[in-house]
């Protein structure tokens, strides 16, 4: 029996330690490349509104009331 066999732990302990070392580190979030990020300074007004935004806008204008259909809404232009 050589010195190397005495100093190295059994294979199952090596794997257990590696597993513990890998999974005990805190969760890190991956970074995002600058070309994939949206513009931060200028915010452009959107032309297309989501359905709930259109309903809210029509409700403010008095063109939609509770109980009306949500499908087939009138075309709306966003307020400036």
N, C-alpha and C positions, 0 to 999 in steps of 0.2 A: 504494500500500500504506500503510494507516494505522498509527498507533501501537498501536491495539488489536489488530490482527492480529499484530503482532510480539510483544506481551507475553503473549498467551494461548497456552498450549501446544496442540498439535493435539488433536482430540477423543479419539483413541484413548489418548493419554497421560493426559488428564483422567479417563477411565473407569478406566484402570489404576491411577491414584493413588487414586481413590475406592475401588476394590475392595481395594487394599492397606490403606488406612486402616480400612476396615470390618472386614476379616478379620484384621488384626494386633492388634486389641484383645483383652484376656484374656476368657475365657468368664465370663459373669456369670449367676447363677441368679436366676430371677424370684422375687419375694417372694410370700407367700401372705397373703390377707386374713385378719384376725383372726376373722371369723365362720366361716371354713372350717377353722380349726385345732381339734383335739380338746382336751378338757380336760386340763390339765397336772397339776393338784394331786391330784385324786381319781381313783384307778384302781378301776374297778368289776370285780368278779369276773364273768367271762363264764359264761353258763348253757350255751351250746352249745360243745362241744369239737370240735376237728378229729380226724380219724381216728387220726393217729399219737398224739395226746394221749390218746385213749380207749384205744388199745392199751397205751400206757405205764401208764395208770392201772389197767387190768385186769390187767396183768402184775404190778404192785405188790401188788394184792389177791389174786393167785394164781388168777384166773379165766380167764387166757389164757396159753397156752404156745406156744413156737415151733412152727410148722407148722400152727397153727389158721388157719381162714379169717379174712380181714380184712374181708370183706363180711358183713353181717348180725350185727354185734356187739351185745352186750347193751347195754341202756340204762344210762348211767352218770350219776351226779351228781358234779360236781366236789368235790374235798376243800376244806374251808374253811380 
